[in-house]
Amino acid sequence: MLRIERAEFARACGSDAELIDDGAPEIAFAGRSNVGKSSLLNRLLGTKLARTSSTPGRTQTVNYFRINRKLWFVDLPGYGYAKVAKSDRERWAKVVGAYLARHPGRRLLVQLVDAKVGATALDVQAAEYFAGLGSPWLVVATKYDQLKRGARQRALAEIRDALGLGDETALVPVSAVSGEGVRELWKSIADFLAGQVPAEP
């Protein structure tokens, strides 16, 4: 598990011109609105940096968090439901598309799926898109603590099947509330980082 010595919010990007490109590795978090991205980010970092809300679609920009001054956590706007104008959704899509098109080998893409709800049609569409980007990619089943013990393995199997995940794609069950699975997710992140060439300071 990576020791977090310093974590700080760096920038909220509402256009592709504002995106950060400094050569450092990036861990990007994507998922349906209200899947629990901000809560999981806060749990991973051990501090409340990402804004959480019960209102879906709260994250409306590409948000960068600087970790230990050597890598980025990137919180992407949730796909799907959001009570905003169509023009705003189109703007989000443009900046997210610009972000995902850059440097696929330097980014680990973490797709979050609600374990209690299961993989939705939007999750399936996103998974098909992510699989074609060329980035290392894994899936996290969030809100795992809300499932009864007897239903957990079945829920994971259904998510894996719905998204068409091969054995090479990890599926990590996680709870931002209980901390379950956080160590395993950090291991996947650490494995990715171990294969990266350090950026110049």
FIROVO-583578 format. One record per residue (C-alpha): x, y, z; residue number from 1. Coordinates in steps of 0.25 Angstrom, whole numbers, plus 5000, padded with zeros to 4 digits. Layout:
# FIROVO-583578
atom east X | north Y | up Z | seq NUM
...
//
This chain:
# FIROVO-583578
atom east 5000 | north 5000 | up 5000 | seq 1
atom east 5006 | north 5013 | up 4996 | seq 2
atom east 5008 | north 5023 | up 5007 | seq 3
atom east 5002 | north 5036 | up 5005 | seq 4
atom east 5011 | north 5047 | up 5010 | seq 5
atom east 5004 | north 5058 | up 5003 | seq 6
atom east 4991 | north 5059 | up 4995 | seq 7
atom east 4986 | north 5072 | up 4990 | seq 8
atom east 4975 | north 5078 | up 4980 | seq 9
atom east 4982 | north 5084 | up 4968 | seq 10
atom east 4972 | north 5088 | up 4958 | seq 11
atom east 4958 | north 5087 | up 4952 | seq 12
atom east 4958 | north 5086 | up 4937 | seq 13
atom east 4946 | north 5090 | up 4929 | seq 14
atom east 4953 | north 5090 | up 4916 | seq 15
atom east 4964 | north 5082 | up 4909 | seq 16
atom east 4973 | north 5094 | up 4909 | seq 17
atom east 4974 | north 5093 | up 4924 | seq 18
atom east 4978 | north 5079 | up 4925 | seq 19
atom east 4991 | north 5076 | up 4932 | seq 20
atom east 5002 | north 5069 | up 4924 | seq 21
atom east 5015 | north 5068 | up 4932 | seq 22
atom east 5019 | north 5054 | up 4929 | seq 23
atom east 5015 | north 5048 | up 4943 | seq 24
atom east 5007 | north 5035 | up 4944 | seq 25
atom east 4992 | north 5037 | up 4945 | seq 26
atom east 4981 | north 5028 | up 4952 | seq 27
atom east 4968 | north 5032 | up 4946 | seq 28
atom east 4954 | north 5029 | up 4953 | seq 29
atom east 4942 | north 5028 | up 4944 | seq 30
atom east 4928 | north 5023 | up 4947 | seq 31
atom east 4913 | north 5026 | up 4946 | seq 32
atom east 4908 | north 5038 | up 4953 | seq 33
atom east 4906 | north 5035 | up 4968 | seq 34
atom east 4914 | north 5022 | up 4968 | seq 35
atom east 4923 | north 5027 | up 4979 | seq 36
atom east 4935 | north 5032 | up 4972 | seq 37
atom east 4938 | north 5044 | up 4982 | seq 38
atom east 4936 | north 5035 | up 4994 | seq 39
atom east 4945 | north 5025 | up 4989 | seq 40
atom east 4956 | north 5035 | up 4986 | seq 41
atom east 4955 | north 5041 | up 5000 | seq 42
atom east 4956 | north 5027 | up 5006 | seq 43
atom east 4968 | north 5024 | up 4997 | seq 44
atom east 4975 | north 5037 | up 5001 | seq 45
atom east 4971 | north 5037 | up 5016 | seq 46
atom east 4966 | north 5051 | up 5015 | seq 47
atom east 4954 | north 5058 | up 5010 | seq 48
atom east 4959 | north 5065 | up 4997 | seq 49
atom east 4948 | north 5061 | up 4987 | seq 50
atom east 4935 | north 5067 | up 4989 | seq 51
atom east 4924 | north 5057 | up 4992 | seq 52
atom east 4909 | north 5059 | up 4990 | seq 53
atom east 4896 | north 5051 | up 4990 | seq 54
atom east 4893 | north 5059 | up 4977 | seq 55
atom east 4897 | north 5051 | up 4964 | seq 56
atom east 4906 | north 5059 | up 4955 | seq 57
atom east 4913 | north 5067 | up 4965 | seq 58
atom east 4927 | north 5065 | up 4958 | seq 59
atom east 4926 | north 5074 | up 4946 | seq 60
atom east 4940 | north 5076 | up 4943 | seq 61
atom east 4953 | north 5068 | up 4941 | seq 62
atom east 4959 | north 5069 | up 4955 | seq 63
atom east 4974 | north 5067 | up 4958 | seq 64
atom east 4979 | north 5063 | up 4971 | seq 65
atom east 4994 | north 5063 | up 4973 | seq 66
atom east 4999 | north 5051 | up 4981 | seq 67
atom east 5013 | north 5051 | up 4988 | seq 68
atom east 5017 | north 5061 | up 4977 | seq 69
atom east 5020 | north 5050 | up 4967 | seq 70
atom east 5007 | north 5045 | up 4962 | seq 71
atom east 4992 | north 5049 | up 4959 | seq 72
atom east 4979 | north 5044 | up 4963 | seq 73
atom east 4969 | north 5049 | up 4953 | seq 74
atom east 4954 | north 5050 | up 4956 | seq 75
atom east 4946 | north 5050 | up 4943 | seq 76
atom east 4931 | north 5055 | up 4942 | seq 77
atom east 4921 | north 5043 | up 4944 | seq 78
atom east 4915 | north 5038 | up 4932 | seq 79
atom east 4899 | north 5037 | up 4931 | seq 80
atom east 4889 | north 5044 | up 4940 | seq 81
atom east 4892 | north 5059 | up 4943 | seq 82
atom east 4882 | north 5070 | up 4943 | seq 83
atom east 4889 | north 5080 | up 4935 | seq 84
atom east 4888 | north 5086 | up 4921 | seq 85
atom east 4891 | north 5078 | up 4909 | seq 86
atom east 4902 | north 5088 | up 4905 | seq 87
atom east 4909 | north 5085 | up 4918 | seq 88
atom east 4908 | north 5070 | up 4916 | seq 89
atom east 4914 | north 5072 | up 4902 | seq 90
atom east 4925 | north 5081 | up 4908 | seq 91
atom east 4928 | north 5070 | up 4919 | seq 92
atom east 4929 | north 5059 | up 4908 | seq 93
atom east 4939 | north 5068 | up 4900 | seq 94
atom east 4948 | north 5070 | up 4911 | seq 95
atom east 4948 | north 5056 | up 4916 | seq 96
atom east 4950 | north 5051 | up 4902 | seq 97
atom east 4962 | north 5060 | up 4900 | seq 98
atom east 4967 | north 5055 | up 4914 | seq 99
atom east 4965 | north 5040 | up 4910 | seq 100
atom east 4972 | north 5041 | up 4897 | seq 101
atom east 4985 | north 5045 | up 4902 | seq 102
atom east 4997 | north 5036 | up 4907 | seq 103
atom east 4989 | north 5023 | up 4909 | seq 104
atom east 5001 | north 5016 | up 4914 | seq 105
atom east 5003 | north 5026 | up 4925 | seq 106
atom east 4989 | north 5025 | up 4931 | seq 107
atom east 4983 | north 5014 | up 4939 | seq 108
atom east 4968 | north 5015 | up 4937 | seq 109
atom east 4959 | north 5011 | up 4949 | seq 110
atom east 4944 | north 5009 | up 4945 | seq 111
atom east 4935 | north 5009 | up 4957 | seq 112
atom east 4922 | north 5000 | up 4956 | seq 113
atom east 4911 | north 5000 | up 4967 | seq 114
atom east 4912 | north 4986 | up 4973 | seq 115
atom east 4897 | north 4987 | up 4978 | seq 116
atom east 4891 | north 4992 | up 4965 | seq 117
atom east 4900 | north 4984 | up 4956 | seq 118
atom east 4906 | north 4988 | up 4942 | seq 119
atom east 4896 | north 4997 | up 4935 | seq 120
atom east 4895 | north 4999 | up 4920 | seq 121
atom east 4903 | north 5012 | up 4922 | seq 122
atom east 4914 | north 5004 | up 4929 | seq 123
atom east 4914 | north 4993 | up 4918 | seq 124
atom east 4916 | north 5005 | up 4908 | seq 125
atom east 4927 | north 5011 | up 4916 | seq 126
atom east 4934 | north 4998 | up 4917 | seq 127
atom east 4934 | north 4996 | up 4902 | seq 128
atom east 4940 | north 5009 | up 4900 | seq 129
atom east 4950 | north 5008 | up 4911 | seq 130
atom east 4955 | north 4995 | up 4906 | seq 131
atom east 4959 | north 5001 | up 4893 | seq 132
atom east 4967 | north 5012 | up 4898 | seq 133
atom east 4980 | north 5004 | up 4900 | seq 134
atom east 4981 | north 5008 | up 4915 | seq 135
atom east 4983 | north 4999 | up 4926 | seq 136
atom east 4969 | north 4997 | up 4932 | seq 137
atom east 4962 | north 4991 | up 4944 | seq 138
atom east 4948 | north 4991 | up 4950 | seq 139
atom east 4944 | north 4994 | up 4964 | seq 140
atom east 4931 | north 4989 | up 4970 | seq 141
atom east 4927 | north 5000 | up 4980 | seq 142
atom east 4917 | north 5000 | up 4991 | seq 143
atom east 4921 | north 4985 | up 4994 | seq 144
atom east 4917 | north 4986 | up 5008 | seq 145
atom east 4903 | north 4988 | up 5004 | seq 146
atom east 4902 | north 4974 | up 4999 | seq 147
atom east 4898 | north 4962 | up 5007 | seq 148
atom east 4909 | north 4952 | up 5009 | seq 149
atom east 4902 | north 4941 | up 5001 | seq 150
atom east 4900 | north 4951 | up 4989 | seq 151
atom east 4914 | north 4956 | up 4988 | seq 152
atom east 4921 | north 4946 | up 4979 | seq 153
atom east 4908 | north 4945 | up 4970 | seq 154
atom east 4908 | north 4960 | up 4968 | seq 155
atom east 4923 | north 4961 | up 4964 | seq 156
atom east 4921 | north 4949 | up 4954 | seq 157
atom east 4909 | north 4957 | up 4948 | seq 158
atom east 4917 | north 4970 | up 4947 | seq 159
atom east 4929 | north 4962 | up 4940 | seq 160
atom east 4919 | north 4955 | up 4931 | seq 161
atom east 4912 | north 4968 | up 4927 | seq 162
atom east 4924 | north 4976 | up 4924 | seq 163
atom east 4931 | north 4964 | up 4917 | seq 164
atom east 4943 | north 4965 | up 4925 | seq 165
atom east 4954 | north 4955 | up 4922 | seq 166
atom east 4963 | north 4949 | up 4933 | seq 167
atom east 4974 | north 4960 | up 4930 | seq 168
atom east 4964 | north 4971 | up 4935 | seq 169
atom east 4964 | north 4971 | up 4950 | seq 170
atom east 4950 | north 4973 | up 4957 | seq 171
atom east 4952 | north 4978 | up 4971 | seq 172
atom east 4941 | north 4979 | up 4981 | seq 173
atom east 4942 | north 4991 | up 4990 | seq 174
atom east 4935 | north 4999 | up 5001 | seq 175
atom east 4938 | north 5013 | up 5004 | seq 176
atom east 4930 | north 5012 | up 5017 | seq 177
atom east 4937 | north 5000 | up 5023 | seq 178
atom east 4950 | north 5000 | up 5016 | seq 179
atom east 4948 | north 4986 | up 5010 | seq 180
atom east 4956 | north 4984 | up 4998 | seq 181
atom east 4964 | north 4997 | up 4999 | seq 182
atom east 4977 | north 4990 | up 5001 | seq 183
atom east 4975 | north 4981 | up 4989 | seq 184
atom east 4972 | north 4993 | up 4980 | seq 185
atom east 4984 | north 5000 | up 4985 | seq 186
atom east 4992 | north 4988 | up 4981 | seq 187
atom east 4987 | north 4989 | up 4967 | seq 188
atom east 4991 | north 5003 | up 4967 | seq 189
atom east 5005 | north 5000 | up 4972 | seq 190
atom east 5007 | north 4989 | up 4962 | seq 191
atom east 5003 | north 4999 | up 4951 | seq 192
atom east 5013 | north 5010 | up 4957 | seq 193
atom east 5024 | north 5000 | up 4958 | seq 194
atom east 5024 | north 4999 | up 4943 | seq 195
atom east 5025 | north 5014 | up 4940 | seq 196
atom east 5037 | north 5022 | up 4937 | seq 197
atom east 5038 | north 5033 | up 4948 | seq 198
atom east 5035 | north 5047 | up 4943 | seq 199
atom east 5045 | north 5058 | up 4944 | seq 200
atom east 5043 | north 5067 | up 4957 | seq 201
//
